[in-house]
Amino acid sequence: YLWEITSAVSRGECSPALAQRHPGALNHSRWLTTANRVLRLYVSTPEPSEQLKTVSTYIVRVYVPMWFCIKFKPSCKDGARHLWRTIHLSRYLPAELKLVIDPVLKRNGFFAHPENLLLAMLTDERKHVRELGLRRILRARSQRVAGIRQFTVPELNYDSSDYIDLIDWQNTNITEPPLTADLSDAVIVDMVKNGESSVVDFPRFPCHTQAVERCVKVVTEASAAVCGQTSRDGFIRSRLESRRIMPIFNTKAEYCVV
């Protein structure tokens, strides 16, 4: 529905079939349902207000492209690129709206941390970017400090032309990504020369929070069902494995009574 309603807004023409479709139930914890409803309101309003036009334009130009980009490339190694593209797409906004958007981007700009940027650089399609990431990782290893590191999001460069320039590398404390900490220097060098996929497979950690929300729900269910860490761990593992084997259950609505 999101794709079809966005296409209708972009074309300036809504088909009768789409006009009769229901946009789905509204859920305030899911921006997807909110975006569907806003665009549906926009196409059904003869004279939309300037506020509705502003929100609808942002959805079409920023939210929808990024939603599909993240679904297409959901890995944590792509998070920094997604963040930069979100910033890049939002630069059309006037100055007064950037004052609203930019603090939110900074507050949620965790993928602009040097560790996440280096992870993206190490898996970049461009070899010179991978080599640059390699040099910075090796330098971070040589300057490793004992103790717990402080994970602080640095200042963002909203006018950067590439994701690798999102931060000021010269004035930022660079630490190595945890996903590469167990890799030897030789393996990382081969990764840079040959490409990431030919050397090592990164764990499938997502770059979005939807999977995290699902895990929070499962942990809550486990806490209510069983007691003890071992029992909760077994409950969670069995529930996830069951969902992997049978991701979709048939519903009563799918049965036809003759």
C-alpha positions as CSV (number, residue, x, y, z in Angstrom):
1,Y,0.0,0.0,0.0
2,L,2.8,2.4,0.8
3,W,4.4,1.9,-2.6
4,E,1.0,2.4,-4.5
5,I,-0.1,5.4,-2.5
6,T,3.3,7.1,-2.9
7,S,3.2,6.4,-6.7
8,A,-0.3,7.9,-6.8
9,V,0.9,11.1,-5.0
10,S,3.9,11.4,-7.3
11,R,1.8,11.0,-10.5
12,G,-1.0,13.2,-9.2
13,E,-3.5,10.5,-10.0
14,C,-5.2,7.9,-7.8
15,S,-6.9,4.9,-9.3
16,P,-10.4,4.0,-8.2
17,A,-9.2,0.6,-6.9
18,L,-6.6,2.3,-4.7
19,A,-9.1,4.9,-3.5
20,Q,-11.3,2.0,-2.2
21,R,-8.5,0.2,-0.4
22,H,-8.2,0.5,3.3
23,P,-4.8,1.9,4.4
24,G,-4.6,-0.5,7.4
25,A,-5.1,0.0,11.1
26,L,-3.2,2.9,12.7
27,N,-0.5,2.0,15.1
28,H,1.4,4.9,16.7
29,S,4.4,2.7,17.4
30,R,4.8,2.0,13.6
31,W,5.6,5.0,11.4
32,L,4.6,2.9,8.4
33,T,0.9,3.0,9.2
34,T,1.1,6.7,10.0
35,A,2.7,7.4,6.7
36,N,0.0,5.4,4.9
37,R,-2.7,7.4,6.7
38,V,-1.2,10.7,6.0
39,L,-0.8,10.1,2.3
40,R,-4.4,8.7,2.2
41,L,-5.6,11.9,3.9
42,Y,-3.6,14.0,1.4
43,V,-5.1,12.4,-1.7
44,S,-8.6,12.6,-0.3
45,T,-8.5,16.3,0.7
46,P,-9.6,18.7,-2.0
47,E,-7.6,21.6,-0.6
48,P,-4.9,20.3,1.7
49,S,-3.3,22.7,4.1
50,E,0.3,23.8,3.9
51,Q,1.2,21.6,6.9
52,L,-0.3,18.6,5.3
53,K,1.6,19.3,2.1
54,T,4.8,19.7,4.0
55,V,4.4,16.4,5.9
56,S,3.3,14.5,2.7
57,T,6.2,15.8,0.7
58,Y,8.6,14.7,3.4
59,I,7.1,11.2,3.4
60,V,7.4,10.9,-0.4
61,R,10.8,12.4,-0.7
62,V,12.6,11.0,2.4
63,Y,10.7,8.5,4.4
64,V,9.5,6.2,1.6
65,P,12.8,6.0,-0.3
66,M,14.6,5.2,3.0
67,W,12.0,2.7,4.1
68,F,12.6,0.6,0.9
69,C,16.4,1.2,1.0
70,I,16.6,-0.2,4.6
71,K,14.3,-3.2,3.7
72,F,16.6,-3.9,0.6
73,K,19.8,-3.6,2.6
74,P,19.0,-4.3,6.3
75,S,22.5,-5.2,7.5
76,C,24.3,-3.2,10.1
77,K,27.2,-2.6,7.7
78,D,24.8,-0.5,5.6
79,G,23.6,1.7,8.5
80,A,26.0,4.5,8.0
81,R,25.1,4.8,4.3
82,H,21.4,4.8,5.2
83,L,22.0,7.6,7.7
84,W,23.9,9.7,5.3
85,R,21.3,9.3,2.6
86,T,18.5,10.3,5.0
87,I,20.4,13.5,5.7
88,H,21.1,14.1,2.1
89,L,17.5,13.6,1.0
90,S,16.3,16.0,3.7
91,R,18.4,18.9,2.6
92,Y,15.6,20.3,0.4
93,L,13.8,21.5,3.6
94,P,13.9,25.2,4.4
95,A,16.1,26.4,7.2
96,E,13.3,26.6,9.8
97,L,12.4,22.9,9.3
98,K,16.0,21.8,9.3
99,L,16.2,23.2,12.8
100,V,13.5,20.7,13.7
101,I,14.9,17.7,11.7
102,D,18.6,18.0,12.3
103,P,18.5,17.6,16.1
104,V,16.5,14.4,15.7
105,L,19.0,13.1,13.2
106,K,21.9,13.9,15.5
107,R,20.1,12.3,18.5
108,N,19.6,9.1,16.5
109,G,22.8,9.2,14.5
110,F,24.4,6.2,16.1
111,F,25.6,4.9,12.7
112,A,27.7,8.0,12.4
113,H,30.0,6.7,15.2
114,P,33.5,5.9,13.9
115,E,33.0,2.2,14.6
116,N,29.9,2.0,12.4
117,L,31.5,4.2,9.7
118,L,34.5,2.0,9.6
119,L,32.3,-1.1,9.2
120,A,30.6,0.5,6.3
121,M,33.9,1.6,4.7
122,L,35.4,-1.8,5.1
123,T,32.5,-3.3,3.0
124,D,32.3,-0.4,0.5
125,E,32.2,-1.2,-3.2
126,R,35.0,1.2,-3.8
127,K,38.4,-0.2,-3.2
128,H,40.0,3.1,-2.1
129,V,37.4,3.6,0.5
130,R,38.0,0.0,1.9
131,E,41.7,0.8,2.0
132,L,41.1,4.0,3.9
133,G,38.9,2.1,6.4
134,L,41.7,-0.5,6.8
135,R,44.3,2.1,7.6
136,R,42.0,3.7,10.2
137,I,41.3,0.3,11.8
138,L,45.0,-0.5,12.0
139,R,45.7,2.9,13.5
140,A,42.8,2.3,16.1
141,R,44.4,-1.0,17.0
142,S,47.8,0.6,17.6
143,Q,46.2,3.2,19.9
144,R,43.9,0.9,21.8
145,V,43.3,2.0,25.3
146,A,42.4,-0.3,28.2
147,G,39.1,0.0,29.9
148,I,35.5,0.6,28.8
149,R,35.2,2.9,25.8
150,Q,32.7,5.7,25.8
151,F,30.2,5.4,22.9
152,T,29.5,9.0,22.0
153,V,28.0,10.1,18.7
154,P,30.2,12.9,17.3
155,E,29.0,16.0,15.6
156,L,27.5,15.5,12.2
157,N,28.5,17.2,9.0
158,Y,25.0,17.7,7.4
159,D,26.5,19.0,4.2
160,S,28.9,16.1,3.5
161,S,29.0,14.8,-0.1
162,D,29.6,11.2,1.1
163,Y,29.0,9.1,4.2
164,I,32.7,8.8,4.9
165,D,32.7,12.6,5.6
166,L,29.9,12.6,8.1
167,I,32.3,13.4,10.9
168,D,35.5,15.2,11.5
169,W,38.0,12.3,11.7
170,Q,40.9,14.4,12.8
171,N,39.1,15.5,16.0
172,T,37.3,12.3,16.8
173,N,38.5,9.4,19.0
174,I,38.6,6.4,16.6
175,T,37.9,2.9,18.0
176,E,37.7,-0.4,16.1
177,P,34.2,-1.9,15.3
178,P,33.5,-4.9,17.6
179,L,32.6,-7.1,14.6
180,T,36.2,-6.9,13.3
181,A,37.9,-7.2,16.7
182,D,38.5,-10.9,16.3
183,L,39.8,-10.7,12.8
184,S,43.5,-10.7,12.2
185,D,45.3,-8.0,10.3
186,A,45.9,-10.4,7.4
187,V,42.2,-11.3,7.1
188,I,41.2,-7.6,7.0
189,V,43.9,-6.9,4.4
190,D,42.4,-9.7,2.3
191,M,38.9,-8.3,2.9
192,V,40.0,-5.0,1.5
193,K,41.7,-6.5,-1.6
194,N,39.1,-9.0,-2.5
195,G,35.9,-7.6,-1.1
196,E,34.0,-8.6,2.0
197,S,31.9,-11.4,0.7
198,S,34.8,-13.4,-0.5
199,V,36.6,-13.5,2.8
200,V,34.2,-13.3,5.7
201,D,30.4,-13.2,6.4
202,F,29.4,-10.6,8.9
203,P,26.7,-11.6,11.4
204,R,23.3,-10.7,10.2
205,F,22.7,-7.9,12.7
206,P,20.0,-5.5,11.4
207,C,20.4,-1.8,11.1
208,H,16.8,-1.0,12.0
209,T,14.9,-1.3,15.3
210,Q,12.0,-3.5,14.1
211,A,13.8,-6.7,14.9
212,V,14.8,-5.3,18.3
213,E,11.2,-4.6,19.1
214,R,10.3,-8.2,18.2
215,C,13.0,-9.4,20.6
216,V,11.8,-7.2,23.4
217,K,8.3,-8.7,23.0
218,V,9.7,-12.3,23.1
219,V,11.8,-11.5,26.2
220,T,8.8,-10.1,27.9
221,E,6.8,-13.2,27.0
222,A,9.5,-15.5,28.3
223,S,9.7,-13.6,31.6
224,A,6.0,-14.0,32.1
225,A,6.0,-17.7,31.2
226,V,9.1,-19.2,32.9
227,C,11.5,-18.5,35.7
228,G,15.3,-18.5,35.7
229,Q,17.9,-17.4,33.1
230,T,18.3,-20.9,31.6
231,S,14.5,-21.4,31.2
232,R,14.1,-18.0,29.6
233,D,16.9,-18.7,27.2
234,G,15.4,-22.0,26.2
235,F,12.0,-20.4,25.8
236,I,13.3,-17.7,23.5
237,R,15.5,-20.0,21.4
238,S,12.6,-22.5,20.9
239,R,10.2,-19.6,20.0
240,L,12.6,-18.1,17.4
241,E,13.3,-21.6,15.9
242,S,9.6,-22.3,15.7
243,R,9.0,-19.0,13.9
244,R,11.9,-19.8,11.5
245,I,10.4,-23.2,10.6
246,M,6.8,-21.9,10.4
247,P,6.8,-18.1,9.8
248,I,3.1,-17.9,8.9
249,F,0.1,-19.5,10.5
250,N,-3.1,-20.2,8.7
251,T,-6.1,-18.2,10.0
252,K,-9.7,-19.0,10.2
253,A,-10.4,-16.4,7.5
254,E,-8.5,-18.5,5.0
255,Y,-10.8,-21.5,5.4
256,C,-13.8,-21.8,3.1
257,V,-16.9,-23.6,4.5
258,V,-18.7,-25.5,1.8
